[in-house]
């Protein structure tokens, strides 16, 4: 997911995206803890996506 794609979304859509990413992060952490996670790099990707969404949300809040 790119930041330019996120900037095109509204704040509500971004908040929904953030909730979904946090659920995915939790699921990946549980899979890691139970040794069922095959793609370990997914955890880092989700963390970076969460950071991107938070950054775009902060930009939108600053503009408003």
N, C-alpha and C positions, 0 to 999 in steps of 0.2 A: 504494500500500500504506500502510495506516495503522498507527500504533504500537499501537493497541488490538488489531488483528489479530495483530500480532507477539507481544504479551504473552501471547496465548492459546496460543502454540506452545511446545514444549519446547526445551531448549537444543540438543539434537541436530538438531531440525528447523531451528532458527535457524542453526546452523553449516552445514547443507546449503544453506539459502537464501543464506547469505553466499558460499559457493563458487560457486553459480549466478550471483549478481550480479557477482562478480568476473570470471567468464568472459564475461558479457555486456559488462562494462566493457571488457575487453581486446578483444573483438570490435568494439565500437564505436570504440575508439581506432584499431584497424587500418583500419577503414572510413574514418575521418576522415583518416588518413595517406595513404590511396590515393585520396582524393577520391571515395569511393563512398557516403558517408553523406548521406542525404537529410534526415533529421530530426535536426538538430544538437542540439535540446533534449533528446533522449533521453539524451545523455551526462550532463547535469546531473541528470536524474531518477534515473538509476542511482546516481550518486554520493550523492545524498541518501538513497536507499533503503539503501545500504551503511551510511551514518552512522546511520540509524534502527536497523538490525539490530545494529550495534555498541553502540548506546546501550542497547537492551533486553537484550543479552547482559551488559553491565556491571551493569545493574540486578539481573538474576537472580543474578549472581555475588556481588553485595553482600548480597543477601538470604540467600544460603546460608551 
